[in-house]
Amino acid sequence: MFERLFGIRAQGSTPRTEILAGIATFLASMYIIVVNPTVLSDAGVPFSSALTATVLVSFFGSVMMGFYAKNPILVAPGMGINALFAYTMVLGAGMEWQTALGCVFWAGVIFALLAAFNARQLVIDAIPAQLRYAIACGIGLFITTIGLVNAQFIVPNPVTVVGMASLDPVLVTFLIGFAVTAWLVVRNVPGALILGIVFTTLASVPIGRWWGDGSRYFPEDMASSTLVNFNGVFSMPDLSGLMALDLWGSLSVAYWPFIFVLLFTTFFDALSTFMGVSEAGNLKDADGNPRNIRRSMIVDASAALISGPLGTSPANAYVESAAGISQGGRTGLVAVVVAVLFLPFLFLSPLLSLVPAIATAPALILVGVFMMDPIRKIHWHQFDDAIPAFVAMVLIPFTYSITHGIAFGFLTFVIVKLAVGKTQEIKPTMWVLFALSLLLLFEG
């Protein structure tokens, strides 16, 4: 059945490998089930309804990705864009959260139209290979940064902007977990990232009980000295956010810039994620483009479209999908496994407190290693290629935004090519991307 649905053998994989890859992706990304509602609740969205919406969107989006697009990529409400929703649109602009959900819906409608009419192919054709390689590496560095921040190995520093935290029992446990996970990867142990997460979780049990204090890893109102906590098993889903969006109020001209920013962010986050993970995992078609990209973008657009009505910020393809791909995941079965693992947490969300952030951090950091392979393809000695590639690659993690990183990459590419007189390398669609990137940055 698996072979008929997903063509696993044709992709050089096995059902066991695909299932393990799905588990790895889920463990690397399950934090979103709690973190997304936490962010949205700051904007007034009820935490429990946002959690329910997060699980439902992740389930439906990933199922569609697995069965329709046949790609091993998780779709879930995006980090970063949820902060835009909560802190810029609602708290910053004074918008009602129901109106913001309406903006999410209309951005999803336009995204779906762009996906259906093949706009992504024009964009892909306009992006030079050097920028594609850089985006893949930048996403790898971004995932590594997420891991280091989640482990609080990297922390804010008033003197140096960022710095390393002081070693304490929690960070020592994280470093031990990282060392064990790296050893398992080097030894090519099947399911190395999963085993590393399990080991680090078990090693975290004594924290707050016999030594150390893990309270800084939680929001203030949920602080606990213990990292691994049992908070019960069962909780009922909350459907109060279903269809709570304000469809017509969100069409006010004053809100059009926010719809544009949502559209630009979801479109380019999705496209760059597909390009990045396909480049790193060699999931490409005969033309060198991301495999099944049209169907993948349609799925991403559909997930973004249903996000508003379900009660959450837009869904997007997840860079953490690289965790499963690096474990050998090649087919849509990976996404279906992830979807199936998300669904029980409609009722079992308290169990998420058993896996701390420092347990998944080593896996995320190592995924960055796996995604750096395309860096060798960049023409580092041809500076009109190297400079735009470098800008995109470093600004993705440094701005903590895939969209802003590639926007600056587009801008730099056009400016540098103009400066050296290579205007023939700037395709017509790149001029459109240049203008949109400028508009995005000024709106931001």
C-alpha positions, 0 to 999 in steps of 0.5 A, a space after each residue: 500500500 505504501 509503495 502504491 501511494 508514495 513510490 518509496 522504493 523508487 525514491 531509494 527508501 523504505 517504509 521504516 526509514 520514512 516513518 523514522 524520518 516522520 518521527 524526527 520531523 515531528 519531534 523537531 517541530 512539535 514545539 509549535 503546538 504550544 509556542 504558537 498559541 503562546 504568541 497568539 494569546 498575547 494578541 488576545 486569541 484564547 490559548 486553547 482555541 489557538 492550540 486546537 487551530 494549530 494542531 488542525 492546520 498542521 494535520 490538514 496541511 501535512 496530510 495534503 502535502 503527503 498525499 497530493 504533493 508527495 513531499 516529505 515536508 511538514 506544513 504548520 503555522 509559521 514562526 515569525 509570521 505569528 509574531 507579525 500577526 500578534 505584535 505588529 498587526 494586533 498590538 502594534 496597529 491596534 487591529 482586533 485579532 478577528 480582523 487580523 484573522 480576516 487579513 490572513 484569509 485574504 492573503 491566503 486567497 491571493 496566495 492560492 491564486 498565485 499558486 494555481 496560475 503558476 506564478 511560482 515558476 516565474 519566480 523560480 526561473 528568475 532566481 539564479 542558482 547562486 542565490 538558491 544555494 545561498 538560501 539553502 545554506 541560510 536556512 541551515 544556519 537559521 535552523 541551527 540558530 533556532 536550536 542554539 536559541 531554544 537551548 539558550 546557549 546563545 543569549 542577549 548580551 548588552 555589550 556584544 549584542 549576543 553571547 554564550 550563556 554561563 555554563 550551568 547544569 542545564 547547559 551541560 546537559 544540553 552539551 552532553 546531549 549534543 555530543 551524544 547525538 553527534 556521535 550517533 550521527 557520525 556512527 550512522 545509527 538509524 534514527 540518530 536524531 530521534 535517539 538523541 532527543 530521547 537521550 537528552 530528555 531522559 538526561 534532563 529529568 534530574 534538572 530542578 529535582 536534584 540539581 539545576 534550575 530550568 525556570 528560564 526555559 518557560 514563560 513567566 506565568 508557566 515557570 517551573 524549575 523542572 524541565 521535564 514535567 508531567 502535567 496530565 494526559 488529557 485536555 478537550 479541544 477548543 473550537 471557539 476560534 472556528 470562523 471567528 474571523 472578520 471577513 469584511 472588516 479586514 478588507 478596509 483599505 487601511 489593512 491592505 498593506 498588512 495583507 500584502 506583507 502576509 502574502 509576501 512572507 507566506 509566499 517567499 517563506 514557502 518557496 525558499 523553504 522548498 528550494 532550501 530543503 530540496 537542494 540540501 536533500 537532493 529532492 529535485 526534478 530533471 530540470 533542477 527545480 524543487 520536486 513537485 513544486 507546483 503541487 507543494 505550493 498549492 498545498 501551502 497556499 491551501 493551508 494558509 487559506 484555512 488558517 484564518 477560518 480555523 483561528 490561527 496565523 498563516 501556515 507554512 512549509 517548515 524548515 524543520 522538515 530537514 530533520 526528517 529529510 536528513 534521516 533519509 525521508 524522501 516521500 510524502 509518507 514522512 508528511 503523513 506520519 507527521 500529520 498523524 503524530 500531530 492529531 492526538 495532541 488535540 486531546 493530549 497536549 499536556 504530554 508535550 511538557 515531557 520533552 524540553 527545548 534542550 532535547 530537540 536543540 541538538 537535532 536542529 543544530 545538526 540539521 544545519 550541518 546537513 544543509 550546508 553542502 550547497 555552499 561549495 557550489 557558490 562562486 566565491 571568487 566571482 564577487 558579483 555572484 558571491 556578494 548577493 549569495 553571502 548577503 542572503 545566506 547570513 541575513 536569513 539567520 541574523 534577521 531571524 527571517 527567511 523572507 527578509 534574508 532573501 529580500 535583501 539577497 534579491 536587492 543586492 543581486 540586482 544592484 551588484 549586477 547593475 554596477 558591473 554592467 551584467 544587466 542581461 543576467 537580471 531576468 524580468 521577473 527579478 525586477 518585479 521581485 526587486 520592487 516587491 522586496 523594497 515595498 516589503 522592507 518599507 512596509 516592515 
